[in-house]
Amino acid sequence: MTEPIRVLVADDHMVVRMGLATIIGHETDMTVVAEAANGQEILQLTREHKPDVIVMDLRMPGLPGDQVIAALCAEDPKARIIVVTIHKGDEAAFQALRAGARGYLLKDAPTDDIVAGIRTVFAGGRCIPPAIADQVAQRIGRTGLSPRETEVLKLIAEGLSNKEVARELGVTEATAEKHMTSLLTKLGAKDRTHAVRLGLERGIIDLET
């Protein structure tokens, strides 16, 4: 008899985590070996249980999702990771896949797609819907924001003025304005409000984290 696919499920929302575990548990060729609620638990439980496939949310407490994925792949280059998230933006998908994820699905995907994705990734393939793949391909051709520009964009999204951003970052107002001009250009945004909207839509920033 073939051994079932051993899956680790990770999501900070217990209801979502339980839902995924239930869906996977109903499949005769799969079993859930562990559940994690934050980035550190993913790393710890992966080392402990050595799952065949990791199904994880991208935004969780503790370590950012792309850093968790990168750490998992550094420890095991053959790690099979599927991101299941609400984030449709090209930047979120790009960062996850660049870090080493082999699948990227949205939480509103049919359950059949999720279990099929687990089988595909377990077999060595990739699970990336065409719409997501197209977004990522377009993102590859763009210049991404620098870490400092991303930080500035998030502070602006929180309602800070350029002067307040400068104070928060410990830089001059002229430097803050320079970062602002640069990120507007890279995003193709008309103004601060437009930049924040694009940043949220593309998954560059997330006000919940």
C-alpha positions in Angstrom: 0.0 0.0 0.0 1.3 3.5 -1.0 2.1 5.7 2.0 -0.2 8.8 2.1 1.2 12.3 1.3 2.2 13.8 4.6 1.0 17.5 4.8 1.7 20.3 7.2 -1.0 23.0 7.2 -0.2 26.5 8.4 -2.5 29.5 8.9 -2.9 31.9 11.7 -6.7 31.7 11.6 -7.8 28.6 13.4 -11.0 28.2 11.3 -9.1 28.4 8.0 -6.5 26.0 9.3 -9.1 23.5 10.5 -10.9 23.8 7.2 -7.8 23.0 5.2 -7.0 20.2 7.5 -10.5 18.7 7.2 -10.4 19.0 3.4 -7.0 17.3 3.2 -7.9 14.7 5.8 -10.9 13.5 3.7 -8.5 12.4 0.9 -7.5 8.8 1.2 -4.0 9.5 -0.2 -3.2 12.3 2.2 -2.8 12.9 6.0 -2.2 16.0 8.0 0.8 15.5 10.3 1.0 19.0 11.9 -0.7 22.4 12.0 1.2 25.7 12.5 -0.2 29.1 13.5 2.9 31.3 12.8 6.2 31.4 10.9 8.3 30.0 13.7 6.0 27.1 14.2 6.2 26.2 10.5 10.0 25.9 10.8 9.9 24.0 14.0 7.2 21.6 13.0 8.7 21.0 9.6 12.0 20.0 11.2 10.1 17.7 13.6 7.6 16.0 11.3 9.4 16.3 7.9 6.2 16.7 5.9 6.1 15.9 2.2 4.1 19.1 1.4 3.7 22.3 3.3 0.4 24.2 2.7 0.8 27.7 4.2 -0.7 31.2 4.2 1.6 34.0 3.1 0.9 36.6 5.8 1.3 35.1 9.3 2.6 36.4 12.7 6.3 36.3 13.2 8.4 35.8 10.1 7.1 37.1 6.8 5.9 34.3 4.5 8.6 34.8 1.9 11.3 34.6 4.6 9.8 31.4 6.0 9.7 29.9 2.5 13.4 30.9 1.9 14.4 29.4 5.2 12.6 26.1 4.5 14.2 25.9 1.0 17.7 26.7 2.5 17.3 23.7 4.9 15.8 21.5 2.2 16.2 22.6 -1.5 13.6 20.0 -2.4 11.0 21.4 0.0 7.5 21.3 -1.6 5.6 24.4 -0.5 2.1 25.6 -1.7 0.9 29.1 -0.7 -2.8 29.4 -0.1 -3.7 33.0 0.4 -6.1 35.8 -0.1 -3.4 38.0 -1.7 -4.0 38.2 -5.5 -1.3 40.8 -6.2 1.6 40.2 -8.5 4.2 41.3 -5.9 3.0 38.8 -3.3 3.0 35.9 -5.7 6.4 37.0 -7.2 8.1 37.1 -3.8 6.6 33.7 -2.7 7.6 32.0 -5.9 11.1 33.6 -6.0 11.6 32.4 -2.4 11.0 28.8 -3.5 7.2 28.1 -3.3 6.1 25.6 -5.9 2.4 26.5 -5.8 0.3 29.6 -5.3 -3.4 29.3 -4.9 -6.1 31.7 -3.7 -8.3 30.8 -0.7 -11.4 31.0 -2.8 -10.0 28.3 -5.1 -12.3 25.1 -5.3 -11.3 22.5 -2.8 -10.6 20.1 -5.7 -7.9 22.5 -7.0 -6.2 22.6 -3.6 -6.0 18.8 -3.2 -5.0 18.5 -6.9 -2.3 21.1 -6.3 -0.9 19.0 -3.3 -0.7 15.9 -5.5 1.0 17.9 -8.3 3.6 19.5 -6.1 4.2 16.2 -4.3 5.0 14.6 -7.7 7.5 17.3 -8.4 5.4 19.7 -10.5 4.2 23.2 -9.9 0.7 24.5 -9.2 0.3 28.1 -10.4 -3.1 29.2 -12.0 -2.6 30.9 -15.4 -3.9 34.2 -14.2 -1.3 34.2 -11.4 1.5 33.1 -13.7 0.6 35.9 -16.1 0.8 38.5 -13.3 4.2 37.1 -12.1 5.5 37.2 -15.7 4.5 40.9 -16.0 6.1 41.6 -12.5 9.4 40.2 -13.6 9.7 42.9 -16.2 9.1 45.7 -13.6 11.6 47.3 -11.2 10.5 46.5 -7.7 10.5 48.9 -4.8 13.5 48.9 -2.5 13.0 47.9 1.1 13.2 51.5 2.2 10.7 52.6 -0.5 8.3 49.8 0.7 8.7 51.1 4.3 7.9 54.6 3.1 4.8 53.4 1.2 3.5 51.6 4.3 4.0 54.7 6.5 2.1 56.7 3.9 -0.7 54.2 3.9 -0.9 54.6 7.7 -1.5 58.3 7.1 1.9 59.9 7.8 3.0 63.0 6.0 6.4 63.2 4.3 7.7 65.2 7.4 6.3 62.5 9.7 7.8 59.7 7.5 11.2 61.4 7.7 11.0 61.6 11.5 9.9 58.0 11.8 12.8 56.8 9.6 15.4 59.2 11.1 16.1 60.8 7.7 15.7 64.4 6.3 12.5 65.4 4.8 14.3 65.8 1.5 15.4 62.2 1.6 11.8 61.1 2.4 10.5 63.1 -0.5 13.2 61.5 -2.8 12.0 58.0 -1.8 8.4 59.1 -2.4 9.2 60.4 -5.9 11.0 57.2 -6.7 8.3 54.8 -5.6 5.6 56.9 -7.4 7.7 56.5 -10.6 8.2 52.7 -10.1 4.5 52.1 -9.4 3.3 54.4 -12.1 1.2 56.1 -9.6 -0.3 59.6 -10.0 -0.2 60.6 -6.4 0.2 59.2 -2.8 -3.3 57.9 -2.6 -2.9 56.1 -6.0 0.4 54.6 -4.8 -1.2 53.2 -1.6 -4.0 51.7 -3.6 -1.6 50.0 -6.1 0.6 48.9 -3.2 -2.3 47.1 -1.5 -3.7 45.7 -4.7 -0.3 44.2 -5.8 0.5 42.9 -2.3 3.5 45.1 -1.8 2.1 46.3 1.5 -0.4 44.8 3.9 -2.0 47.0 6.6 -2.8 44.0 8.7 0.9 43.2 9.4 
